[in-house]
Amino acid sequence: MTITLNGAALQTGAATLADLLYEAGFGPKVATARNGAFVPAGLRASTPIAEGDRIEVLAPMQGG
């Protein structure tokens, strides 16, 4: 299926948000949203993704 990950089209076979994060190489310390709605880390494994979904993944930045 085709989804949008951080603004770019992506082909994926992932069934859940957790699967997608693993497939895309993201670690556990990220914030996620599906179609504009925040998805807490504890719900990623049970959050299905579907054709056309818009997924945003934000990693914390260090600095000052």
PQR file of N, CA, C, O and H, with PARSE charges and radii, in Angstrom:
ATOM      1  N   MET A   1       0.839  -1.171   0.000 -0.4000 1.5000
ATOM      2  CA  MET A   1       0.000   0.000   0.000 -0.0000 2.0000
ATOM      3  C   MET A   1       0.885   1.235   0.000  0.5500 1.7000
ATOM      4  O   MET A   1       2.063   1.164   0.351 -0.5500 1.4000
ATOM      5  N   THR A   2       0.318   2.360  -0.393 -0.4000 1.5000
ATOM      6  CA  THR A   2       1.050   3.615  -0.402 -0.0000 2.0000
ATOM      7  C   THR A   2       0.510   4.515   0.703  0.5500 1.7000
ATOM      8  O   THR A   2      -0.695   4.740   0.815 -0.5500 1.4000
ATOM      9  H   THR A   2      -0.639   2.417  -0.678  0.4000 1.0000
ATOM     10  N   ILE A   3       1.433   5.021   1.513 -0.4000 1.5000
ATOM     11  CA  ILE A   3       1.101   5.981   2.562 -0.0000 2.0000
ATOM     12  C   ILE A   3       2.009   7.195   2.377  0.5500 1.7000
ATOM     13  O   ILE A   3       2.875   7.203   1.502 -0.5500 1.4000
ATOM     14  H   ILE A   3       2.412   4.838   1.421  0.4000 1.0000
ATOM     15  N   THR A   4       1.809   8.210   3.199 -0.4000 1.5000
ATOM     16  CA  THR A   4       2.710   9.356   3.222 -0.0000 2.0000
ATOM     17  C   THR A   4       3.406   9.361   4.569  0.5500 1.7000
ATOM     18  O   THR A   4       2.750   9.416   5.609 -0.5500 1.4000
ATOM     19  H   THR A   4       1.106   8.203   3.910  0.4000 1.0000
ATOM     20  N   LEU A   5       4.725   9.303   4.558 -0.4000 1.5000
ATOM     21  CA  LEU A   5       5.528   9.310   5.781 -0.0000 2.0000
ATOM     22  C   LEU A   5       6.372  10.577   5.781  0.5500 1.7000
ATOM     23  O   LEU A   5       7.257  10.750   4.944 -0.5500 1.4000
ATOM     24  H   LEU A   5       5.258   9.258   3.713  0.4000 1.0000
ATOM     25  N   ASN A   6       6.085  11.456   6.733 -0.4000 1.5000
ATOM     26  CA  ASN A   6       6.806  12.733   6.836 -0.0000 2.0000
ATOM     27  C   ASN A   6       6.825  13.484   5.509  0.5500 1.7000
ATOM     28  O   ASN A   6       7.849  14.041   5.114 -0.5500 1.4000
ATOM     29  H   ASN A   6       5.366  11.315   7.414  0.4000 1.0000
ATOM     30  N   GLY A   7       5.684  13.492   4.829 -0.4000 1.5000
ATOM     31  CA  GLY A   7       5.536  14.265   3.602 -0.0000 2.0000
ATOM     32  C   GLY A   7       5.956  13.580   2.321  0.5500 1.7000
ATOM     33  O   GLY A   7       5.802  14.153   1.243 -0.5500 1.4000
ATOM     34  H   GLY A   7       4.852  13.039   5.150  0.4000 1.0000
ATOM     35  N   ALA A   8       6.486  12.357   2.408 -0.4000 1.5000
ATOM     36  CA  ALA A   8       6.950  11.633   1.212 -0.0000 2.0000
ATOM     37  C   ALA A   8       6.155  10.347   1.024  0.5500 1.7000
ATOM     38  O   ALA A   8       5.877   9.634   1.989 -0.5500 1.4000
ATOM     39  H   ALA A   8       6.611  11.891   3.284  0.4000 1.0000
ATOM     40  N   ALA A   9       5.798  10.057  -0.203 -0.4000 1.5000
ATOM     41  CA  ALA A   9       5.083   8.811  -0.507 -0.0000 2.0000
ATOM     42  C   ALA A   9       5.989   7.622  -0.209  0.5500 1.7000
ATOM     43  O   ALA A   9       7.190   7.656  -0.481 -0.5500 1.4000
ATOM     44  H   ALA A   9       6.024  10.636  -0.987  0.4000 1.0000
ATOM     45  N   LEU A  10       5.401   6.579   0.348 -0.4000 1.5000
ATOM     46  CA  LEU A  10       6.161   5.382   0.713 -0.0000 2.0000
ATOM     47  C   LEU A  10       5.314   4.149   0.470  0.5500 1.7000
ATOM     48  O   LEU A  10       4.146   4.100   0.856 -0.5500 1.4000
ATOM     49  H   LEU A  10       4.426   6.551   0.568  0.4000 1.0000
ATOM     50  N   GLN A  11       5.903   3.160  -0.169 -0.4000 1.5000
ATOM     51  CA  GLN A  11       5.262   1.847  -0.317 -0.0000 2.0000
ATOM     52  C   GLN A  11       5.619   1.026   0.918  0.5500 1.7000
ATOM     53  O   GLN A  11       6.786   0.965   1.303 -0.5500 1.4000
ATOM     54  H   GLN A  11       6.852   3.200  -0.483  0.4000 1.0000
ATOM     55  N   THR A  12       4.631   0.399   1.537 -0.4000 1.5000
ATOM     56  CA  THR A  12       4.890  -0.398   2.727 -0.0000 2.0000
ATOM     57  C   THR A  12       3.971  -1.605   2.789  0.5500 1.7000
ATOM     58  O   THR A  12       2.873  -1.605   2.233 -0.5500 1.4000
ATOM     59  H   THR A  12       3.683   0.448   1.224  0.4000 1.0000
ATOM     60  N   GLY A  13       4.438  -2.617   3.469 -0.4000 1.5000
ATOM     61  CA  GLY A  13       3.628  -3.794   3.738 -0.0000 2.0000
ATOM     62  C   GLY A  13       3.259  -3.857   5.211  0.5500 1.7000
ATOM     63  O   GLY A  13       2.649  -4.825   5.664 -0.5500 1.4000
ATOM     64  H   GLY A  13       5.330  -2.618   3.921  0.4000 1.0000
ATOM     65  N   ALA A  14       3.630  -2.818   5.963 -0.4000 1.5000
ATOM     66  CA  ALA A  14       3.375  -2.798   7.406 -0.0000 2.0000
ATOM     67  C   ALA A  14       1.874  -2.755   7.684  0.5500 1.7000
ATOM     68  O   ALA A  14       1.120  -2.074   6.989 -0.5500 1.4000
ATOM     69  H   ALA A  14       4.126  -2.031   5.596  0.4000 1.0000
ATOM     70  N   ALA A  15       1.458  -3.487   8.703 -0.4000 1.5000
ATOM     71  CA  ALA A  15       0.047  -3.519   9.074 -0.0000 2.0000
ATOM     72  C   ALA A  15      -0.288  -2.537  10.189  0.5500 1.7000
ATOM     73  O   ALA A  15      -1.419  -2.059  10.282 -0.5500 1.4000
ATOM     74  H   ALA A  15       2.070  -4.040   9.268  0.4000 1.0000
ATOM     75  N   THR A  16       0.698  -2.236  11.037 -0.4000 1.5000
ATOM     76  CA  THR A  16       0.459  -1.338  12.164 -0.0000 2.0000
ATOM     77  C   THR A  16       1.492  -0.220  12.166  0.5500 1.7000
ATOM     78  O   THR A  16       2.502  -0.282  11.465 -0.5500 1.4000
ATOM     79  H   THR A  16       1.616  -2.624  10.961  0.4000 1.0000
ATOM     80  N   LEU A  17       1.219   0.791  12.960 -0.4000 1.5000
ATOM     81  CA  LEU A  17       2.158   1.895  13.085 -0.0000 2.0000
ATOM     82  C   LEU A  17       3.489   1.407  13.651  0.5500 1.7000
ATOM     83  O   LEU A  17       4.545   1.852  13.201 -0.5500 1.4000
ATOM     84  H   LEU A  17       0.398   0.841  13.530  0.4000 1.0000
ATOM     85  N   ALA A  18       3.459   0.509  14.620 -0.4000 1.5000
ATOM     86  CA  ALA A  18       4.696  -0.045  15.182 -0.0000 2.0000
ATOM     87  C   ALA A  18       5.503  -0.770  14.107  0.5500 1.7000
ATOM     88  O   ALA A  18       6.723  -0.624  14.045 -0.5500 1.4000
ATOM     89  H   ALA A  18       2.601   0.147  14.986  0.4000 1.0000
ATOM     90  N   ASP A  19       4.832  -1.545  13.267 -0.4000 1.5000
ATOM     91  CA  ASP A  19       5.517  -2.246  12.177 -0.0000 2.0000
ATOM     92  C   ASP A  19       6.176  -1.256  11.219  0.5500 1.7000
ATOM     93  O   ASP A  19       7.305  -1.465  10.775 -0.5500 1.4000
ATOM     94  H   ASP A  19       3.841  -1.663  13.317  0.4000 1.0000
ATOM     95  N   LEU A  20       5.462  -0.177  10.905 -0.4000 1.5000
ATOM     96  CA  LEU A  20       5.988   0.824   9.998 -0.0000 2.0000
ATOM     97  C   LEU A  20       7.230   1.491  10.583  0.5500 1.7000
ATOM     98  O   LEU A  20       8.217   1.689   9.874 -0.5500 1.4000
ATOM     99  H   LEU A  20       4.544  -0.007  11.265  0.4000 1.0000
ATOM    100  N   LEU A  21       7.190   1.838  11.862 -0.4000 1.5000
ATOM    101  CA  LEU A  21       8.348   2.473  12.495 -0.0000 2.0000
ATOM    102  C   LEU A  21       9.563   1.561  12.435  0.5500 1.7000
ATOM    103  O   LEU A  21      10.674   2.016  12.159 -0.5500 1.4000
ATOM    104  H   LEU A  21       6.388   1.677  12.438  0.4000 1.0000
ATOM    105  N   TYR A  22       9.354   0.274  12.693 -0.4000 1.5000
ATOM    106  CA  TYR A  22      10.454  -0.689  12.626 -0.0000 2.0000
ATOM    107  C   TYR A  22      10.993  -0.783  11.194  0.5500 1.7000
ATOM    108  O   TYR A  22      12.201  -0.733  10.962 -0.5500 1.4000
ATOM    109  H   TYR A  22       8.452  -0.096  12.918  0.4000 1.0000
ATOM    110  N   GLU A  23      10.072  -0.919  10.250 -0.4000 1.5000
ATOM    111  CA  GLU A  23      10.446  -1.053   8.836 -0.0000 2.0000
ATOM    112  C   GLU A  23      11.236   0.164   8.348  0.5500 1.7000
ATOM    113  O   GLU A  23      12.173   0.025   7.561 -0.5500 1.4000
ATOM    114  H   GLU A  23       9.090  -0.960  10.439  0.4000 1.0000
ATOM    115  N   ALA A  24      10.855   1.356   8.817 -0.4000 1.5000
ATOM    116  CA  ALA A  24      11.491   2.592   8.375 -0.0000 2.0000
ATOM    117  C   ALA A  24      12.746   2.934   9.170  0.5500 1.7000
ATOM    118  O   ALA A  24      13.436   3.902   8.850 -0.5500 1.4000
ATOM    119  H   ALA A  24      10.094   1.468   9.456  0.4000 1.0000
ATOM    120  N   GLY A  25      13.052   2.140  10.214 -0.4000 1.5000
ATOM    121  CA  GLY A  25      14.290   2.331  10.956 -0.0000 2.0000
ATOM    122  C   GLY A  25      14.237   3.344  12.082  0.5500 1.7000
ATOM    123  O   GLY A  25      15.277   3.812  12.544 -0.5500 1.4000
ATOM    124  H   GLY A  25      12.491   1.354  10.474  0.4000 1.0000
ATOM    125  N   PHE A  26      13.033   3.690  12.532 -0.4000 1.5000
ATOM    126  CA  PHE A  26      12.912   4.617  13.655 -0.0000 2.0000
ATOM    127  C   PHE A  26      13.056   3.877  14.969  0.5500 1.7000
ATOM    128  O   PHE A  26      12.617   2.734  15.099 -0.5500 1.4000
ATOM    129  H   PHE A  26      12.188   3.310  12.156  0.4000 1.0000
ATOM    130  N   GLY A  27      13.668   4.525  15.939 -0.4000 1.5000
ATOM    131  CA  GLY A  27      13.793   3.971  17.278 -0.0000 2.0000
ATOM    132  C   GLY A  27      12.537   4.260  18.095  0.5500 1.7000
ATOM    133  O   GLY A  27      11.582   4.844  17.584 -0.5500 1.4000
ATOM    134  H   GLY A  27      14.025   5.453  15.834  0.4000 1.0000
ATOM    135  N   PRO A  28      12.538   3.850  19.366 -0.5600 1.5000
ATOM    136  CA  PRO A  28      11.342   4.001  20.207  0.2800 2.0000
ATOM    137  C   PRO A  28      11.112   5.427  20.716  0.5500 1.7000
ATOM    138  O   PRO A  28      10.006   5.752  21.148 -0.5500 1.4000
ATOM    139  N   LYS A  29      12.126   6.271  20.671 -0.4000 1.5000
ATOM    140  CA  LYS A  29      12.013   7.621  21.253 -0.0000 2.0000
ATOM    141  C   LYS A  29      11.565   8.641  20.212  0.5500 1.7000
ATOM    142  O   LYS A  29      12.290   9.587  19.904 -0.5500 1.4000
ATOM    143  H   LYS A  29      13.024   6.007  20.320  0.4000 1.0000
ATOM    144  N   VAL A  30      10.371   8.442  19.677 -0.4000 1.5000
ATOM    145  CA  VAL A  30       9.804   9.364  18.698 -0.0000 2.0000
ATOM    146  C   VAL A  30       8.363   9.685  19.075  0.5500 1.7000
ATOM    147  O   VAL A  30       7.745   8.969  19.862 -0.5500 1.4000
ATOM    148  H   VAL A  30       9.782   7.674  19.927  0.4000 1.0000
ATOM    149  N   ALA A  31       7.841  10.752  18.516 -0.4000 1.5000
ATOM    150  CA  ALA A  31       6.419  11.086  18.635 -0.0000 2.0000
ATOM    151  C   ALA A  31       5.772  10.755  17.293  0.5500 1.7000
ATOM    152  O   ALA A  31       6.380  10.950  16.240 -0.5500 1.4000
ATOM    153  H   ALA A  31       8.343  11.334  17.877  0.4000 1.0000
ATOM    154  N   THR A  32       4.540  10.257  17.334 -0.4000 1.5000
ATOM    155  CA  THR A  32       3.889   9.837  16.100 -0.0000 2.0000
ATOM    156  C   THR A  32       2.477  10.393  15.991  0.5500 1.7000
ATOM    157  O   THR A  32       1.794  10.620  16.990 -0.5500 1.4000
ATOM    158  H   THR A  32       4.047  10.100  18.189  0.4000 1.0000
ATOM    159  N   ALA A  33       2.060  10.607  14.740 -0.4000 1.5000
ATOM    160  CA  ALA A  33       0.689  11.019  14.453 -0.0000 2.0000
ATOM    161  C   ALA A  33       0.218  10.282  13.211  0.5500 1.7000
ATOM    162  O   ALA A  33       0.990  10.033  12.285 -0.5500 1.4000
ATOM    163  H   ALA A  33       2.615  10.422  13.929  0.4000 1.0000
ATOM    164  N   ARG A  34      -1.057   9.940  13.208 -0.4000 1.5000
ATOM    165  CA  ARG A  34      -1.687   9.283  12.055 -0.0000 2.0000
ATOM    166  C   ARG A  34      -2.847  10.153  11.618  0.5500 1.7000
ATOM    167  O   ARG A  34      -3.779  10.380  12.390 -0.5500 1.4000
ATOM    168  H   ARG A  34      -1.685  10.143  13.960  0.4000 1.0000
ATOM    169  N   ASN A  35      -2.800  10.639  10.397 -0.4000 1.5000
ATOM    170  CA  ASN A  35      -3.838  11.508   9.851 -0.0000 2.0000
ATOM    171  C   ASN A  35      -4.135  12.692  10.770  0.5500 1.7000
ATOM    172  O   ASN A  35      -5.288  13.081  10.956 -0.5500 1.4000
ATOM    173  H   ASN A  35      -2.043  10.455   9.771  0.4000 1.0000
ATOM    174  N   GLY A  36      -3.069  13.254  11.337 -0.4000 1.5000
ATOM    175  CA  GLY A  36      -3.194  14.443  12.164 -0.0000 2.0000
ATOM    176  C   GLY A  36      -3.497  14.207  13.623  0.5500 1.7000
ATOM    177  O   GLY A  36      -3.541  15.161  14.399 -0.5500 1.4000
ATOM    178  H   GLY A  36      -2.133  12.938  11.186  0.4000 1.0000
ATOM    179  N   ALA A  37      -3.708  12.958  14.025 -0.4000 1.5000
ATOM    180  CA  ALA A  37      -4.032  12.636  15.421 -0.0000 2.0000
ATOM    181  C   ALA A  37      -2.835  11.979  16.104  0.5500 1.7000
ATOM    182  O   ALA A  37      -2.279  11.003  15.600 -0.5500 1.4000
ATOM    183  H   ALA A  37      -3.672  12.183  13.395  0.4000 1.0000
ATOM    184  N   PHE A  38      -2.448  12.522  17.249 -0.4000 1.5000
ATOM    185  CA  PHE A  38      -1.337  11.964  18.029 -0.0000 2.0000
ATOM    186  C   PHE A  38      -1.617  10.506  18.382  0.5500 1.7000
ATOM    187  O   PHE A  38      -2.734  10.159  18.764 -0.5500 1.4000
ATOM    188  H   PHE A  38      -2.900  13.315  17.658  0.4000 1.0000
ATOM    189  N   VAL A  39      -0.597   9.654  18.253 -0.4000 1.5000
ATOM    190  CA  VAL A  39      -0.701   8.244  18.641 -0.0000 2.0000
ATOM    191  C   VAL A  39       0.354   7.977  19.711  0.5500 1.7000
ATOM    192  O   VAL A  39       1.548   8.001  19.414 -0.5500 1.4000
ATOM    193  H   VAL A  39       0.310   9.936  17.942  0.4000 1.0000
ATOM    194  N   PRO A  40      -0.073   7.720  20.969 -0.5600 1.5000
ATOM    195  CA  PRO A  40       0.892   7.428  22.034  0.2800 2.0000
ATOM    196  C   PRO A  40       1.660   6.140  21.754  0.5500 1.7000
ATOM    197  O   PRO A  40       1.168   5.251  21.059 -0.5500 1.4000
ATOM    198  N   ALA A  41       2.862   6.051  22.297 -0.4000 1.5000
ATOM    199  CA  ALA A  41       3.717   4.876  22.076 -0.0000 2.0000
ATOM    200  C   ALA A  41       3.005   3.577  22.430  0.5500 1.7000
ATOM    201  O   ALA A  41       3.164   2.579  21.727 -0.5500 1.4000
ATOM    202  H   ALA A  41       3.262   6.773  22.861  0.4000 1.0000
ATOM    203  N   GLY A  42       2.237   3.571  23.488 -0.4000 1.5000
ATOM    204  CA  GLY A  42       1.552   2.358  23.929 -0.0000 2.0000
ATOM    205  C   GLY A  42       0.467   1.864  22.988  0.5500 1.7000
ATOM    206  O   GLY A  42       0.016   0.725  23.110 -0.5500 1.4000
ATOM    207  H   GLY A  42       2.108   4.382  24.060  0.4000 1.0000
ATOM    208  N   LEU A  43       0.042   2.698  22.056 -0.4000 1.5000
ATOM    209  CA  LEU A  43      -1.022   2.290  21.117 -0.0000 2.0000
ATOM    210  C   LEU A  43      -0.516   1.986  19.711  0.5500 1.7000
ATOM    211  O   LEU A  43      -1.295   1.583  18.847 -0.5500 1.4000
ATOM    212  H   LEU A  43       0.408   3.623  21.957  0.4000 1.0000
ATOM    213  N   ARG A  44       0.766   2.173  19.477 -0.4000 1.5000
ATOM    214  CA  ARG A  44       1.294   1.984  18.120 -0.0000 2.0000
ATOM    215  C   ARG A  44       1.116   0.566  17.595  0.5500 1.7000
ATOM    216  O   ARG A  44       0.812   0.380  16.416 -0.5500 1.4000
ATOM    217  H   ARG A  44       1.399   2.500  20.179  0.4000 1.0000
ATOM    218  N   ALA A  45       1.302  -0.434  18.448 -0.4000 1.5000
ATOM    219  CA  ALA A  45       1.193  -1.833  18.009 -0.0000 2.0000
ATOM    220  C   ALA A  45      -0.243  -2.198  17.638  0.5500 1.7000
ATOM    221  O   ALA A  45      -0.466  -3.145  16.883 -0.5500 1.4000
ATOM    222  H   ALA A  45       1.549  -0.283  19.405  0.4000 1.0000
ATOM    223  N   SER A  46      -1.213  -1.458  18.161 -0.4000 1.5000
ATOM    224  CA  SER A  46      -2.615  -1.765  17.865 -0.0000 2.0000
ATOM    225  C   SER A  46      -3.246  -0.732  16.935  0.5500 1.7000
ATOM    226  O   SER A  46      -4.458  -0.752  16.720 -0.5500 1.4000
ATOM    227  H   SER A  46      -1.032  -0.689  18.775  0.4000 1.0000
ATOM    228  N   THR A  47      -2.437   0.169  16.383 -0.4000 1.5000
ATOM    229  CA  THR A  47      -2.945   1.184  15.458 -0.0000 2.0000
ATOM    230  C   THR A  47      -2.693   0.737  14.025  0.5500 1.7000
ATOM    231  O   THR A  47      -1.553   0.742  13.561 -0.5500 1.4000
ATOM    232  H   THR A  47      -1.452   0.185  16.558  0.4000 1.0000
ATOM    233  N   PRO A  48      -3.763   0.349  13.321 -0.5600 1.5000
ATOM    234  CA  PRO A  48      -3.574  -0.106  11.941  0.2800 2.0000
ATOM    235  C   PRO A  48      -3.275   1.069  11.017  0.5500 1.7000
ATOM    236  O   PRO A  48      -3.700   2.197  11.269 -0.5500 1.4000
ATOM    237  N   ILE A  49      -2.549   0.795   9.959 -0.4000 1.5000
ATOM    238  CA  ILE A  49      -2.367   1.804   8.919 -0.0000 2.0000
ATOM    239  C   ILE A  49      -3.049   1.302   7.658  0.5500 1.7000
ATOM    240  O   ILE A  49      -3.151   0.100   7.416 -0.5500 1.4000
ATOM    241  H   ILE A  49      -2.204  -0.121   9.754  0.4000 1.0000
ATOM    242  N   ALA A  50      -3.515   2.265   6.855 -0.4000 1.5000
ATOM    243  CA  ALA A  50      -4.280   1.921   5.662 -0.0000 2.0000
ATOM    244  C   ALA A  50      -3.813   2.766   4.478  0.5500 1.7000
ATOM    245  O   ALA A  50      -3.149   3.790   4.645 -0.5500 1.4000
ATOM    246  H   ALA A  50      -3.432   3.242   7.051  0.4000 1.0000
ATOM    247  N   GLU A  51      -4.168   2.322   3.305 -0.4000 1.5000
ATOM    248  CA  GLU A  51      -3.858   3.034   2.072 -0.0000 2.0000
ATOM    249  C   GLU A  51      -4.208   4.515   2.224  0.5500 1.7000
ATOM    250  O   GLU A  51      -5.312   4.865   2.640 -0.5500 1.4000
ATOM    251  H   GLU A  51      -4.707   1.491   3.169  0.4000 1.0000
ATOM    252  N   GLY A  52      -3.245   5.380   1.879 -0.4000 1.5000
ATOM    253  CA  GLY A  52      -3.490   6.812   1.899 -0.0000 2.0000
ATOM    254  C   GLY A  52      -3.273   7.502   3.233  0.5500 1.7000
ATOM    255  O   GLY A  52      -3.385   8.725   3.310 -0.5500 1.4000
ATOM    256  H   GLY A  52      -2.348   5.096   1.541  0.4000 1.0000
ATOM    257  N   ASP A  53      -2.964   6.746   4.297 -0.4000 1.5000
ATOM    258  CA  ASP A  53      -2.731   7.370   5.596 -0.0000 2.0000
ATOM    259  C   ASP A  53      -1.558   8.341   5.527  0.5500 1.7000
ATOM    260  O   ASP A  53      -0.620   8.154   4.753 -0.5500 1.4000
ATOM    261  H   ASP A  53      -2.873   5.752   4.234  0.4000 1.0000
ATOM    262  N   ARG A  54      -1.632   9.383   6.355 -0.4000 1.5000
ATOM    263  CA  ARG A  54      -0.547  10.348   6.502 -0.0000 2.0000
ATOM    264  C   ARG A  54       0.075  10.132   7.874  0.5500 1.7000
ATOM    265  O   ARG A  54      -0.575  10.356   8.896 -0.5500 1.4000
ATOM    266  H   ARG A  54      -2.394   9.536   6.984  0.4000 1.0000
ATOM    267  N   ILE A  55       1.317   9.701   7.900 -0.4000 1.5000
ATOM    268  CA  ILE A  55       2.033   9.417   9.146 -0.0000 2.0000
ATOM    269  C   ILE A  55       3.141  10.450   9.321  0.5500 1.7000
ATOM    270  O   ILE A  55       3.921  10.708   8.404 -0.5500 1.4000
ATOM    271  H   ILE A  55       1.845   9.519   7.070  0.4000 1.0000
ATOM    272  N   GLU A  56       3.194  11.030  10.509 -0.4000 1.5000
ATOM    273  CA  GLU A  56       4.275  11.948  10.862 -0.0000 2.0000
ATOM    274  C   GLU A  56       5.054  11.352  12.014  0.5500 1.7000
ATOM    275  O   GLU A  56       4.467  10.866  12.981 -0.5500 1.4000
ATOM    276  H   GLU A  56       2.561  10.820  11.253  0.4000 1.0000
ATOM    277  N   VAL A  57       6.366  11.388  11.916 -0.4000 1.5000
ATOM    278  CA  VAL A  57       7.252  10.875  12.965 -0.0000 2.0000
ATOM    279  C   VAL A  57       8.248  11.978  13.301  0.5500 1.7000
ATOM    280  O   VAL A  57       8.965  12.469  12.429 -0.5500 1.4000
ATOM    281  H   VAL A  57       6.842  11.783  11.130  0.4000 1.0000
ATOM    282  N   LEU A  58       8.286  12.358  14.568 -0.4000 1.5000
ATOM    283  CA  LEU A  58       9.192  13.421  15.027 -0.0000 2.0000
ATOM    284  C   LEU A  58      10.123  12.873  16.073  0.5500 1.7000
ATOM    285  O   LEU A  58       9.691  12.257  17.047 -0.5500 1.4000
ATOM    286  H   LEU A  58       7.704  11.959  15.277  0.4000 1.0000
ATOM    287  N   ALA A  59      11.410  13.101  15.869 -0.4000 1.5000
ATOM    288  CA  ALA A  59      12.417  12.669  16.830 -0.0000 2.0000
ATOM    289  C   ALA A  59      12.852  13.882  17.649  0.5500 1.7000
ATOM    290  O   ALA A  59      12.944  14.985  17.111 -0.5500 1.4000
ATOM    291  H   ALA A  59      11.761  13.602  15.077  0.4000 1.0000
ATOM    292  N   PRO A  60      13.119  13.696  18.939 -0.5600 1.5000
ATOM    293  CA  PRO A  60      13.578  14.827  19.753  0.2800 2.0000
ATOM    294  C   PRO A  60      14.960  15.290  19.301  0.5500 1.7000
ATOM    295  O   PRO A  60      15.779  14.499  18.833 -0.5500 1.4000
ATOM    296  N   MET A  61      15.194  16.578  19.452 -0.4000 1.5000
ATOM    297  CA  MET A  61      16.504  17.140  19.094 -0.0000 2.0000
ATOM    298  C   MET A  61      17.170  17.652  20.352  0.5500 1.7000
ATOM    299  O   MET A  61      16.518  18.191  21.246 -0.5500 1.4000
ATOM    300  H   MET A  61      14.529  17.220  19.832  0.4000 1.0000
ATOM    301  N   GLN A  62      18.456  17.479  20.407 -0.4000 1.5000
ATOM    302  CA  GLN A  62      19.230  17.966  21.536 -0.0000 2.0000
ATOM    303  C   GLN A  62      19.974  19.212  21.115  0.5500 1.7000
ATOM    304  O   GLN A  62      20.321  19.380  19.946 -0.5500 1.4000
ATOM    305  H   GLN A  62      18.986  17.041  19.680  0.4000 1.0000
ATOM    306  N   GLY A  63      20.207  20.053  22.039 -0.4000 1.5000
ATOM    307  CA  GLY A  63      20.963  21.252  21.719 -0.0000 2.0000
ATOM    308  C   GLY A  63      20.586  22.381  22.645  0.5500 1.7000
ATOM    309  O   GLY A  63      19.842  22.194  23.607 -0.5500 1.4000
ATOM    310  H   GLY A  63      19.926  19.917  22.989  0.4000 1.0000
ATOM    311  N   GLY A  64      21.087  23.510  22.356 -0.4000 1.5000
ATOM    312  CA  GLY A  64      20.749  24.631  23.210 -0.0000 2.0000
ATOM    313  C   GLY A  64      21.341  25.908  22.736  0.5500 1.7000
ATOM    314  O   GLY A  64      21.141  26.950  23.361 -0.5500 1.4000
ATOM    315  H   GLY A  64      21.692  23.662  21.575  0.4000 1.0000
TER
END
